[in-house]
Amino acid sequence: MTLIKSISGIRGTIGGTVGDNLTPVDAVKFASAYGTWLKKYSQKDKLIVVVGRDARISGAMIHNLVVNTLIGLGIDVIDLGLSTTPTVEIAVPLELADGGIILTASHNPKQWNALKLLNEKGEFLNGAEGAKILEIAENEDFLFAEVDDLGEITSNDAFMDIHIDEVLNMELVDVEAVKAAKFKVVVDAVNSSGGIIIPKLLELMGVEVVKLYCDPTGHFPHNPEPLKEHLTDISELVVKEKADLGIVVDPDVDRLAFICEDGEMFGEEYTLVAVADYVLGKTPGNTVSNMSSSRALRDVTVKHGGTYEASAVGEVNVVELMKKNNAIIGGEGNGGIIYPASHYGRDSIVGAALFLTHLAHKKMKVSELRASYPEYYMSKNKIELTPQIDVDAILEAMTEKYKMEEITTIDGVKIDFAENWVHLRKSNTEPIIRIYTEAASQEKADDLALRIIDEIKAVAGI
């Protein structure tokens, strides 16, 4: 049970003691800090904030606390109610709002919840902004509105439909081609808001939908992170239903995974690869993903004549580099699609529509599409060190050891070899080094990880 405060927001488990968990007091305190920050840095007399939540059990409670705290600060609230992270992100600029709050702990289990904070563009705050809000919260530097100046609530439950319409109207979404393909798709939305928006999107694209865990009760039937070990039910149902594919989203619908028609995983890392292949084929350009994402995106980008660059881990870092490099598409290897033609945020609704268009144009099975991409395998490991060991010194030593290779140090140390790569990152909260490797086979990825682990242990004297 813990409360995690970071520049991107606050998250924790429900219940327990103030300051150690996400209690009602902590929700009010952090919402107060965000609202106070907005008021200090805005030139407007009256501010507007969009608020939406996923379907988790604690959502309504946290939602009421946050909305009424903003009202108490004199801020007007546009209340989307049950929504998705990307839906809130697109609502902020459409409503000419000054910011947004999404109440979701993303892929965390049901006991978790969080406040994720947006700026007036509907994008996540940067480090400096987040740090300022943490400072305001720590000092409890709040000034609430007098009775005649309280904010007002406007409810608007139309934004999931607005979001779907915007996606269907995107230039690269070919609804007629998808209708002609007559796809049958199983959807696992882990009983959250994706169970509303994804089936509705697919049905409007002429897809036959088989719903699995699409009732937004917040009672997650399995671990909500869309990894292979959590998705046995949908894998079996895709085969049983003779479906063309399965679509899986996490509770706030910003991560997207596919199941092939044979029940095998398409691979979260390859969600972005496939969608980028389609987008770049129509609109050539550059791409960005984070440093721990698959090299397959680079290969696909180069194939289409573009340039690939890797950012530090974290959505805000990916978006920053995408803007700098005028990237056509980008995202993260965890199934996060960022398509600027829509907005700068991970969006499974956008991703699903583009993927189905790609599949309809290719006229092939999902497993055949997956086989058409470069084959890479990842290994993810960590080394626990004693607090006395200098992690920075170890990373510097590894940088020196491999200085003849292609080295990137914007987020730990990434070493790009000709045939594979390794990414070493230190934890900000504990003496741990995380080791990510990728190679042409699982055995080679695992072997590279073991070799690097041995080298780190030798440097550390352990």
C-alpha angles and dihedrals in degrees: 000000000000146000115226117198116191140154090265095056142282128295136173148133121292119253131016128084130343113265093017099065139019096276126166088260091055092047091053093045095052095043087051091052092050093047091046091051091051092050093049095052101037126089093205125104094216123036129203126205126186115219128190137158143201121241100264116138096252092047099098093048095049090041093056092047094050096043094049092046090056090048088052089056091054094255121138115231129210101204114207093177112197106020145130133261094250091045092056089046093056092042094060098067093034089057092043086236126166095229147331142232124209115197105210140111089211109213096357118117123269097272090065130081135166148187112235114192130217135190127225091281092058091250130125117269120259124242097267093050093047092048090053091053091050089052092051090049092049092051093040087224096171132147114189126205125260119246097268091050101052116132126249132233122229115187118213119175095169099087099091087057091045089051092051092049091051091051094047090050095053112120095238096048107096105195094175093054091051092048090051091052091060094212123193112209134183113213124203109188096165091239095293136110093294085073088070104038103038098051090045091051092048095047090053087054091055095255122148104233127207108193121216118177093347098137105109097224096125090235098126110211092204139007101302096222104104098235127138095253091057097047106065093118096057092041090057094043094051089058094042092050092043086232124173092232147332126244121207127187132178122240096277095038100236096113121066131192132175133213118211120233090258092058095256123129116260085209126251090239089058097053090082092038094056096043091046090050090057096043094046090049089060100032112021117210146106132317138203134196132160124276094257094056127102123284087225090087090058091050093050092046093052090047088060093046097256135123124248126207132179124223132200113279114277133074094251089056092049091050093048092054092043090057092046093050097037089238116194091209137357144151144136133304091242090080097278115146118194112188112176093199083073104026142304099269139087107272127181092185090059091042095051093050093049093045093051090048090051091049092048092051093046093050092209138116118271091244089053091050090051091050090054092068129080111278114238132161130202135213120196119195141151139207120215112215133189115261090247094064116096104232093187090055090053092051090048090051091051090048090053092046092055099033091128090063128073104281130190120187105175090107112019112306126313118188115196113201122185095260104021145003143223128207120198119194131173123222116245093216107037140025096268133128115206116211120201120181134177129192143152092274136025090243092054092047091050092045092051090050092051091049093051091046090054091049092050091049090051091052091047093046094236 
